[in-house]
Amino acid sequence: MLLYDYEAMGECYAVRLLAALLGVQLILKPVDFYPGRAHEAEEFIAINPLGTLPVLDAGEVVLLDWQAALVYLAANSDPTGEWLPTANAVRFAKVHDWLGIARKLGDSAGAVRLHDTIGLDADVESCRAQAHRLLRLLERQLWFVERSGDDWLIPGAHPTIADIAVFVHVILCEEGDVERMDYPAVRRWTDRVRRLPQFLVSSSVFPLPPI
């Protein structure tokens, strides 16, 4: 599978991370999003008329949306059905609920991070306020999950693609001056994600020290 990728973008990291956790090898094709704006070039628009990243070319299908790529990877490469629990209607619906929240995190924490790191336009104060509202929602969810004896965003023994979609924006949010200090359950959850077997680090996400 070929992934049109920009290293610093959370949405691209989500696809690389899930592929690594599933043992799927991706061929990465870097796209000079900044400063080159290669995603606006005719050559790239021919691949993705939306001009967005990432794009996953799986041979049988070309996916233009990062969450569609997560769904495809889980459905195609996870024989256990745990990452995308289609057999359980409640868990499956909750995955989609949290994918929506992940998208809102990208529009807030992700947007202000790209503003601070590469200068993209954003309503900084509004984005940071929205990011903290979403972090408070996440903190509440994870606090109750932990009290029930579970580890993951959606109660159960195994993480889902929702954990990955939310994680990438949370773990990178401090680069946009959205601090995680006031969210202890969130911090514990990010550590659990980072300790998953085959976890993939990035240029901004470092490995945890051994326990």
JOFEN-V791157 format. One record per backbone hydrogen bond with DSSP energy under -1.0 kcal/mol. CO is the residue of the C=O (numbers start at 1). NH is the residue of the N-H. Records with the same first field share a line. If there is no record, write none. Layout:
# JOFEN-V791157
CO->NH + NH
This chain:
# JOFEN-V791157
1->27
2->57
3->29
4->55
5->31
6->9
9->13
10->14
11->15
12->16
13->17
14->18
15->19
16->20
17->21
18->22
19->24
20->23
27->3
29->5
31->33
32->38
37->40
38->41
41->45
42->46
44->47 + 48
48->51
55->4
56->63
57->2
58->60
61->58
63->56
65->69
66->70
67->71
68->72
69->73
70->74
71->75
72->76
73->77
74->78
78->81
83->161
84->86
85->88
88->92
89->93
90->94
91->95
92->96
93->97
94->98
95->99
96->100
97->101
98->102
99->103
100->104
101->105
102->106
103->107
105->110
108->112
109->113
110->114
111->115
112->116
113->117
114->118 + 120
115->119
122->124
123->127
124->128
125->129
126->130
127->131
128->132
129->133
130->134
131->135
132->136
133->137
134->138
135->139
136->140
137->141
138->142
139->143
140->144
141->145
142->146
143->147
144->148
145->150
146->149
160->164
161->165
162->166
163->167
164->168
166->170
167->171
172->175
173->176 + 178
174->177
180->183
183->187
184->188
185->189
186->190
187->191
188->192
189->193
190->194
193->196
196->199
205->202
